[in-house]
Amino acid sequence: MCIACSMIPLPTPPFVIGLGKIFPPVIVALTGAMGNCIAGLLDYYLVTVLFSKVQLLQKMEKSRIFQQGNVYFKRFAFLCLVFTGFSPIPFEPFRVMAIVARYNIAKYVLSIFVGRMPRYYLIAFLGEEYREYFTNKVLLLLLVILILIYLIQELVKKYRIGKFHKSNI
């Protein structure tokens, strides 16, 4: 979980379902959430170091969008991080916002744990309950499909950005 949620973004549901076939969902959820907390800590320190080395942080902090977003984010940061950690809504933008906004690190890690643990429990529970349907071939196919969806989204973004820049030249 630590690697899949930080360094190499991999879709975690197939792994969590597979582990749910083998281990009790509570154990899978606890270890998955702890792995996410470790990844969150690594990200927190890595992004903090990266931003301290460049003037990008100062530029971001001066932007009106960041200032407005930061006001709302600070009011609802914990709930926002918990909700996006649990739901299929992308978690990464909010995680980066928390780091850039210098959100309290203890609350940051706690919000990751509180959001991710029930998510992993439910996914592992699916693996436990429907283990006969989630064969290794099905899980591998699911992993490939999720990776392809991610790659297609990235290609579409790249194409749109490239098209946008070409039209402005």
Buried (B, 14 or more C-beta within 10 A) or exposed (E): BBEBBBEEEBBBBBBBBBBBBEBBBEBBBBBBBBBBBBBBBBBBEEBBEEBEEEEEBEEBBEEEEBEEBBEEBBEEBBEBBBBBBBEEEEBEEBBBBBBBBBBEBEBBBBBBBBBBBBBBBBBBBBBBEEBEEBEEEBBEEBBEEBBEEEEEEEEEEEEEEEEEEEEEE
